[in-house]
Amino acid sequence: MDVLIDVGHGGVDGGATYGEVLEKNITLEVAKILYKQLSMKGYNVVLNRDDDYALSEENNWLDNPSRHRKDLAQRKHLAEALSPKIMVSLHVNTSSNAAIRGPIVLYQKNNQSFMLADTVQHSLNNLFKTSELPLLRKNLYLLNHSICPTILIEMGFISHHQDREWMTTPAYQTRIASAIGSAIDTYFILLNQTSRSEPSPEEAD
């Protein structure tokens, strides 16, 4: 398993909203496009949901009344079962300030997660004409409990008119997915270069 695409929200959990525009629908559409693009490049890819349903509905093993907790636990459980090389979680941001826009990539406190986040952030910055830096987040369940390098991508702000238009237009959804996919290519290239440059145990001795 190369890439697990974590599709944010779903079912009763619509995520961020703007009128009738729902985060759960945006993440699903971009995730499907990204899945196809990566698969065509030869990656072994899985979506943790491919339709409009809540992952908490599949969690029959956690004895917890919280739907939100069961949803997050199911996402972690799937990642553990599949053991992907990386996990990319797709989300949409919102703000009370309608002028705030642009993608933001969040990462775990490890080098591989940062390297992945940095390449994705740079690629999305080029598309959105922004200059954001990836952010370390220590209080997000999926980043804290993932067993593989994981990032969370806030693809744009649903509260900003241009971001919202881009994230709901098929042509721009394809461009967003392509920006993420090309960054994933770059990440694996950099990772392979790094591993080849490290000395073997015999050389280290």
N, C-alpha and C positions, 0 to 999 in steps of 0.2 A: 504494500500500500504506500503510494507516494503522497497523495494529498487528500485530506478529509476536509470537505467544505461544510462548515457549520452554518446552516441557514437560519438567521436570527428570527425568533418569534414564530408565530403560526397558530392557526385555529382561533381559539378564544382570545389569544394574546396577539393583538394587532400591532403592538409596539408604538412607535411615534406616529402621530397622525397630523394631517392638515386637511380639514374638510373630509372628503371621502377618500383621500389618498392615505394609504396605510403602509407602514414600514414593512410588514410581513410580506406584502405583495412585491415590493421592490426587491427585497433580499432574495426572494424565490426566483424572480425573473433573471436577475443578474447571476445568481448561482447556477441556474440551468445553462446559461450562455457560457459561463466560465467552465463548467463541467465539460461541455462539448468541445470547447477550444483546447483544454488541457488533454482530453482524451484523444483528440486528433493528433496531438503532438507526441502521443505515446505514453503519457503518464497513466498510472493506475489511480483512478479518482473515484471517490464516493461522496454522494450528497447524503446528509443525515435526515433530510426530508425532501421529497420531490413533489409535494402537493400542499394544500392549505390545511394542515392539522397541527395540533400541539404535541410535541414530543412527550409531554407529561402523560398523554393518553396511552403511550406504549410502556410506561413505567408501572409495572405491577409488582415490583419487588421491594420498593422503598416504603416503609411504614411511616409516612409523614403526611399530615393533612394539607400541607402547603403545595398548591399546584406549581408555583414558581420553583420551589425547591426540587420537586420531582422532575420538572423540565430540565433544570440545570444538571441534576444528577444523571438523567438519561443521556444527556449530551456527553458528559464525562465517561459514562459507562460504554457508550459506543466507541469513543476514542480508545479506551483501554482494550476493547475487544478487537479493534481493527489494527491497532499499533501503526498509525501512519507516520511517515517521516516528518510531516508538518501538518498543522491544522490552521485553516484560515476561516475566521468567523466574520460573517458579513452583517453589517448593521447600518442604520441610518440615524443621523443626529437631529436634534431639534434645539431651538433656543427661543427665549422670549424676545431676543433682539433679532429682528428680521434681516439685519444687515450682515450678520455673521454667516460665513459660507466656507466651503472647502472641505476636503477630506482630511481625516485625522486617523492615524494608525497607532494603536496601543500595543505594547509589548510586555513580555515577562522579563523578570530579572535574570536573563541568561544571554550569552553572546549570540547564540544562533537565532533566538527570537528577535533580538535587536537587529541583527544583520538582515533578517527577512523583513522586518518592519521598515527598516531604513530604505531598502530597495523598493518596496511597495509604495512608501510615502513619496519617494523621489519620482517614481513613475506617474503616480496620481497627481503630484504637483505639476508635472509637465503638461498633463491633460487639462487640469483645472486652472492653470496659470496662477498657482499659489506657491507659498514658500514655507509651509508648515514643517515642523520637525516631529518625528515620532515621539510618543509619550510613554513613559514607564507608568504602569498602573498596578498597584499592589492590592487593590480592594475588589477585584473582579473575580468571581468564582472560577470561571472557565480558564482564565490565565493562571490562577493560583493552583488549580488542581489538575491541569493537563499534564500528561506524561510525555509529550513531545513538544518541540518548539511550536508555539502558538502565537498568533496575532489576532487582534480584533480590529476590523476595518470599519470606521464610520465613513461611509462613502460620500457623504455630503449632508447638508442641512435641509430637511424637508420644509423648514420654515423660511428658507431663502428661495425666491422665485426662480432664479436661474438653476440652482442646484436641483430644485424640485422638478423643473422641466427636463433637465438632463436625465435624472434618475427614473423618470417615468416615460421617456421616449425610447423606443426600441433601438434606434440607431446609436444613441448615446449610451444606452445600457451595454451595447456591444463594445463600444469604445472603452467604457469603464472596465468591463471584464477583460478586454485585451491588455489594458494597462496593468491590471493585477497579474494576468497570466505571463506577460513579458517579464515582470519583476520576479515571478516565481522561477522562470528560466534563469535569470541572472543570479538568483540566490543559489540554485543548485550548481551553477557553474563556479561561483565563488567558493562554495562549500567544497567542491571537488578539488579546486586549486589549493585551498587551505590544507586539505587532508594530504595532498601529494607533497606539499612543501614541508610537512612535519616529519622529523626524523623517525626512522623505524627504531624499535627497541635496541637492535644490534648497533645502529648508528649512534644512538644516544649513549650507549656504553662506551 
